[in-house]
């Protein structure tokens, strides 16, 4: 497995040099939203990531004001108590994407967010204070207790929320395979742990957060 500096050099050579690459990393980091928002915003971004999965992101973005209205500003308590009458209205509401399974996931994830709030004080606190060195543990938690938050959906949700994270995109996976960390896209707990161990090593070597390392890996192949 190459050192982080070696992978960074590969990425820099592909993207205009070290200064240009660092500027791109800094610019991307500056766009992250605040981490101290209410849990309604965390549920909102969670929902957005779910509806974007396998669908046009531009369509979801264009319809998002309708989502905010239809789901009552993603009020966690209200969404957790969604009754059949509200659900039936939602699956016929042209202001949103009428996917019944994903609409039901909003209710299920509102319950999940409520449970995290009870356990940690707020769901936001749970997400933002989870140790980066066990990021795969957070992904497993969301997959096990949330709805439709497995795979890259949960990873994009955390990235959009400003949580230090890696995204196992095609380009990142290609670099991990090239470095001998894994031999195929990671799905098992063992492969995910090997991935985490590699990122932890690169964090130790570079002093950089997961988010930057993930982007450097992506830009080394893409």
Secondary structure, DSSP 8 states (H G I E B T S, - for coil): ---HHHHHHHHHHHTT-HHHHHHHHHHHHHT---S---HHHHHHHHHHHHHHTTS-HHHHHHHHHHHHHHTGGG-HHHHHT--HHHHHHHTT-TTS---HHHHHHHHHHHHHHHHHHHHHSSHHHHHHHS-GGGHHHHHHHHHHHSSS--HHHHHHHHHHTT-------HHHHHHHHHTTS-SS---SHHHHHHHHHHHHHHHHHH---HHHHHHHHHHTT-
